[in-house]
């Protein structure tokens, strides 16, 4: 099955490239910086580790022409993240995501986007190469109000098996453009897949139905592979100060359930971007 998915993924990339090279598109660059926090970053069963981070990125966009119902796009992003306490988690990530956009109606859009990520982490065990795809739908209900739905599949292969995972996620969101320059968006996501969970070193036994486990020097605890379902509620907002300069922020709450027990996590960020 995995081999078939990889063949499909590569075929999608080649198809997009062949079509894309003949399509008139607009290109632009965007750079930005953001700072944020994550609680229970190790998905701990008993007590989690909180941390904050600083991130900077550079993205290249080739946007669709908008001249027909079928359009093509491309996003490539290089990002670097530094964690304040858990420096072993700092990483550099490069992603590549072509997309096919179809407009069955002037107010509806369907987007299919395979993607590829290469992530180099300070703790080399967590460095990974992942691929997957996103299928999303969006409906413009009113002039300033829209709805969206999506499905995401990701298969990530890390240097250390316990950090590898396969994940399925479905989500729904609604957005409101309060003014021409300010928007707010609220969403819900349900995900199901593999995940590492941490257990305090004071534990004398490790549960998890005999699943793979290891000791992590990054988290200073034992890690166990677990099958987890997560429910996440998030809110995002942004404002365009000028045509090129934007401010954005977001906050999310996640609750996960697995064989090892439940956990909760909070995350938030604020950032600024410049498009040129």
DRENGUDO-968645 format. One record per residue (C-alpha): residue in one letter; x, y, z. Coordinates in steps of 0.5 Angstrom, whole numbers, padded with zeros to 4 digits, always signed. Layout:
% residues N
AXYZ
...
END
This chain:
% residues 276
X+0000+0000+0000
X+0006+0005+0002
X+0009+0003-0005
X+0003+0005-0009
X+0002+0011-0005
X+0009+0014-0007
X+0008+0012-0014
X+0001+0016-0014
X+0005+0022-0010
X+0011+0022-0015
X+0006+0021-0021
X+0002+0027-0018
X+0008+0031-0018
X+0010+0030-0025
X+0003+0031-0028
X+0003+0038-0024
X+0010+0040-0027
X+0008+0038-0034
X+0002+0042-0034
X+0005+0048-0030
X+0011+0049-0034
X+0005+0051-0040
X+0001+0055-0035
X+0001+0063-0034
X+0002+0065-0027
X+0004+0070-0022
X+0010+0069-0017
X+0012+0072-0011
X+0016+0071-0005
X+0014+0072+0003
X+0018+0072+0009
X+0016+0073+0016
X+0018+0071+0023
X+0014+0069+0029
X+0014+0067+0036
X+0010+0062+0040
X+0009+0057+0046
X+0007+0050+0046
X+0005+0046+0053
X+0006+0039+0054
X+0010+0038+0048
X+0012+0031+0049
X+0005+0029+0050
X+0006+0026+0057
X+0002+0021+0060
X+0003+0024+0067
X+0007+0031+0067
X+0009+0035+0061
X+0014+0040+0058
X+0012+0047+0056
X+0017+0051+0052
X+0017+0057+0047
X+0020+0058+0040
X+0022+0063+0035
X+0021+0062+0028
X+0023+0065+0021
X+0021+0063+0014
X+0022+0064+0007
X+0016+0062+0002
X+0016+0062-0006
X+0009+0062-0009
X+0007+0061-0016
X+0000+0063-0016
X-0006+0061-0020
X-0008+0065-0026
X-0015+0065-0025
X-0017+0065-0032
X-0020+0058-0032
X-0024+0053-0028
X-0017+0049-0027
X-0011+0052-0024
X-0005+0050-0022
X+0000+0053-0016
X+0006+0052-0012
X+0008+0053-0005
X+0016+0052-0003
X+0018+0054+0004
X+0024+0054+0008
X+0023+0055+0016
X+0028+0055+0022
X+0025+0054+0029
X+0029+0055+0035
X+0026+0053+0042
X+0028+0056+0048
X+0029+0050+0053
X+0029+0044+0049
X+0034+0046+0044
X+0035+0039+0042
X+0028+0040+0038
X+0030+0046+0034
X+0030+0044+0027
X+0030+0047+0019
X+0025+0044+0015
X+0024+0045+0007
X+0017+0043+0004
X+0015+0043-0003
X+0007+0043-0005
X+0004+0044-0012
X-0003+0044-0012
X-0009+0043-0017
X-0015+0048-0016
X-0022+0047-0019
X-0027+0052-0019
X-0034+0048-0021
X-0038+0054-0019
X-0035+0061-0018
X-0036+0061-0011
X-0034+0054-0010
X-0027+0051-0010
X-0023+0044-0010
X-0016+0044-0008
X-0012+0038-0009
X-0004+0038-0006
X+0001+0033-0005
X+0007+0035-0001
X+0014+0033+0001
X+0017+0035+0007
X+0025+0034+0009
X+0026+0036+0017
X+0033+0036+0020
X+0033+0037+0027
X+0038+0038+0032
X+0037+0031+0035
X+0038+0027+0029
X+0034+0022+0031
X+0028+0026+0030
X+0030+0028+0023
X+0025+0026+0018
X+0023+0026+0011
X+0015+0026+0010
X+0010+0026+0004
X+0003+0026+0004
X-0003+0030+0001
X-0009+0035+0002
X-0016+0035-0001
X-0020+0041+0001
X-0026+0044-0001
X-0028+0052+0000
X-0035+0055-0001
X-0036+0063-0001
X-0043+0063+0003
X-0043+0071+0003
X-0039+0076+0001
X-0035+0076+0007
X-0036+0069+0010
X-0034+0063+0008
X-0034+0055+0010
X-0028+0050+0009
X-0027+0043+0010
X-0021+0038+0009
X-0017+0032+0009
X-0010+0031+0010
X-0006+0024+0010
X+0002+0024+0012
X+0007+0019+0012
X+0013+0021+0016
X+0019+0017+0016
X+0024+0019+0022
X+0031+0016+0023
X+0029+0013+0030
X+0023+0009+0029
X+0019+0011+0035
X+0019+0018+0032
X+0016+0016+0025
X+0008+0016+0024
X+0002+0016+0019
X-0003+0020+0021
X-0010+0022+0018
X-0014+0028+0020
X-0021+0031+0018
X-0023+0039+0019
X-0028+0044+0018
X-0027+0051+0019
X-0031+0058+0018
X-0028+0065+0017
X-0030+0072+0017
X-0027+0078+0013
X-0029+0083+0018
X-0026+0089+0014
X-0022+0088+0007
X-0016+0088+0011
X-0018+0084+0017
X-0020+0076+0018
X-0022+0071+0023
X-0022+0064+0023
X-0025+0058+0027
X-0024+0051+0026
X-0024+0044+0029
X-0020+0038+0027
X-0020+0031+0028
X-0014+0026+0027
X-0012+0019+0028
X-0005+0016+0028
X+0001+0014+0031
X+0005+0018+0036
X+0010+0018+0041
X+0008+0019+0048
X+0013+0020+0054
X+0013+0017+0061
X+0017+0020+0067
X+0023+0016+0069
X+0020+0015+0076
X+0016+0009+0072
X+0018+0002+0074
X+0014-0001+0069
X+0012+0001+0062
X+0005+0000+0059
X+0003+0001+0052
X+0001-0006+0050
X+0008-0008+0048
X+0009-0003+0043
X+0016+0000+0041
X+0020+0004+0047
X+0026+0008+0048
X+0029+0013+0053
X+0030+0020+0050
X+0035+0024+0052
X+0032+0030+0049
X+0026+0029+0053
X+0029+0026+0059
X+0024+0021+0059
X+0022+0014+0056
X+0018+0014+0050
X+0013+0009+0048
X+0009+0009+0041
X+0002+0010+0042
X-0004+0010+0037
X-0008+0017+0039
X-0014+0020+0037
X-0014+0028+0038
X-0019+0033+0038
X-0017+0040+0036
X-0020+0047+0037
X-0017+0053+0034
X-0018+0060+0032
X-0013+0065+0028
X-0014+0072+0026
X-0010+0077+0021
X-0009+0084+0019
X-0006+0087+0013
X-0003+0093+0015
X-0001+0095+0008
X-0001+0091+0001
X+0006+0087+0003
X+0006+0087+0011
X+0001+0083+0015
X+0000+0081+0022
X-0002+0074+0024
X-0004+0070+0031
X-0007+0064+0033
X-0009+0059+0039
X-0011+0052+0039
X-0013+0047+0044
X-0012+0040+0043
X-0014+0033+0047
X-0011+0027+0045
X-0013+0020+0047
X-0009+0013+0047
X-0008+0007+0050
X-0003+0010+0055
X-0008+0015+0057
X-0011+0022+0055
X-0007+0029+0055
X-0008+0036+0053
X-0004+0041+0050
X-0005+0049+0049
X-0001+0053+0043
X-0001+0060+0041
X+0003+0064+0036
X+0004+0071+0034
X+0008+0074+0028
X+0009+0079+0022
X+0010+0077+0015
X+0012+0081+0009
X+0011+0079+0001
X+0015+0082-0004
END
